[in-house]
Amino acid sequence: MMSARASRAGELNRAPHAASAPAPPGASRPEPDPSTERLAYSVIEAARLTGLSRQLLYDQMRQGNLDYIKVGRRRLITRHHLEQFLGMTPGAERPGGIKASAHSTGSDAP
């Protein structure tokens, strides 16, 4: 007769389900549903999301280069404002008056 402890140990040693296995390299992830994405982020969340520092985001907001909304004492950066600031929206104006293009590589000569 097998003890409860031995049976639990056997369960832990079983192979993981296929659903929990990592996707093979090159496999594409399904596109996220826009209705489930966040509409706005705190400054700290926007910093984590973009890889930029919190101080840089506050400086850009202060200079008027990054739009935000104020809710009480909190500053929220909407997804749209963040995309505009990063130049991800085609035709959006970047800080300094530079227009973003849909396929900017940085190597194009003017």
C-alpha positions as CSV (number, residue, x, y, z in Angstrom):
1,M,0.0,0.0,0.0
2,M,1.4,3.4,-1.0
3,S,1.5,6.2,1.6
4,A,-0.1,9.6,0.9
5,R,3.4,11.2,1.0
6,A,4.7,8.8,-1.6
7,S,1.7,9.4,-3.9
8,R,2.2,13.2,-3.6
9,A,5.9,12.8,-4.4
10,G,4.9,10.8,-7.5
11,E,2.5,13.6,-8.6
12,L,5.3,16.2,-8.3
13,N,7.7,14.1,-10.4
14,R,5.3,13.7,-13.4
15,A,6.0,15.6,-16.6
16,P,4.3,19.0,-16.9
17,H,1.3,19.5,-19.1
18,A,1.9,20.6,-22.6
19,A,0.1,23.9,-21.9
20,S,2.8,24.9,-19.3
21,A,5.7,24.1,-21.6
22,P,7.5,27.1,-23.1
23,A,6.7,28.0,-26.6
24,P,9.4,27.0,-29.2
25,P,11.6,29.9,-30.4
26,G,10.0,31.7,-33.4
27,A,6.5,30.8,-32.3
28,S,4.3,33.8,-32.3
29,R,2.1,34.8,-29.4
30,P,-1.5,35.6,-30.0
31,E,-2.2,39.3,-30.3
32,P,-3.7,40.7,-27.0
33,D,-7.3,41.8,-27.2
34,P,-7.3,45.6,-27.2
35,S,-10.3,45.6,-24.8
36,T,-8.2,43.8,-22.2
37,E,-5.2,46.2,-22.4
38,R,-4.8,48.9,-19.8
39,L,-6.0,52.3,-20.8
40,A,-3.7,54.3,-18.4
41,Y,-0.6,53.7,-16.3
42,S,0.8,55.3,-13.2
43,V,4.2,57.0,-13.8
44,I,6.0,54.0,-12.1
45,E,4.1,51.5,-14.3
46,A,4.9,53.5,-17.5
47,A,8.6,53.6,-16.5
48,R,8.7,49.9,-16.0
49,L,6.8,49.3,-19.3
50,T,9.0,51.5,-21.4
51,G,12.3,51.0,-19.6
52,L,12.7,54.7,-19.0
53,S,13.3,56.2,-15.6
54,R,10.5,57.6,-13.5
55,Q,12.5,60.9,-13.3
56,L,12.8,61.2,-17.1
57,L,9.0,60.7,-17.4
58,Y,8.3,63.4,-14.8
59,D,10.8,65.8,-16.6
60,Q,9.1,65.2,-20.0
61,M,5.7,65.8,-18.4
62,R,6.9,69.0,-16.8
63,Q,8.4,70.2,-20.2
64,G,5.1,69.4,-22.0
65,N,6.6,66.6,-24.1
66,L,4.5,63.8,-22.5
67,D,0.8,64.4,-21.9
68,Y,-0.9,63.0,-18.9
69,I,-4.2,63.3,-17.0
70,K,-4.5,64.2,-13.4
71,V,-6.9,62.2,-11.2
72,G,-6.8,63.7,-7.7
73,R,-3.1,63.9,-6.9
74,R,-2.2,61.1,-9.3
75,R,-0.7,61.5,-12.7
76,L,-1.9,58.9,-15.2
77,I,-0.3,58.4,-18.6
78,T,-2.7,57.0,-21.1
79,R,-1.6,54.3,-23.6
80,H,-2.3,56.8,-26.4
81,H,-0.1,59.5,-24.8
82,L,2.7,57.0,-24.2
83,E,2.6,55.7,-27.8
84,Q,2.6,59.4,-29.0
85,F,5.6,60.2,-26.9
86,L,7.5,57.2,-28.1
87,G,6.6,57.9,-31.7
88,M,4.8,54.6,-32.1
89,T,1.7,56.2,-33.6
90,P,2.3,57.0,-37.4
91,G,2.2,60.7,-38.0
92,A,2.5,61.5,-34.3
93,E,4.8,64.4,-33.5
94,R,7.8,63.6,-31.3
95,P,9.3,65.9,-28.8
96,G,11.2,68.6,-30.7
97,G,8.7,68.7,-33.5
98,I,10.0,65.6,-35.3
99,K,7.3,63.6,-37.1
100,A,7.3,59.9,-36.6
101,S,7.0,57.6,-39.6
102,A,5.5,54.2,-39.8
103,H,8.8,52.5,-40.7
104,S,11.5,54.6,-39.1
105,T,14.8,52.7,-38.8
106,G,17.1,55.6,-37.7
107,S,19.4,54.9,-40.7
108,D,17.6,57.0,-43.3
109,A,19.4,60.1,-44.4
110,P,17.3,63.3,-44.8
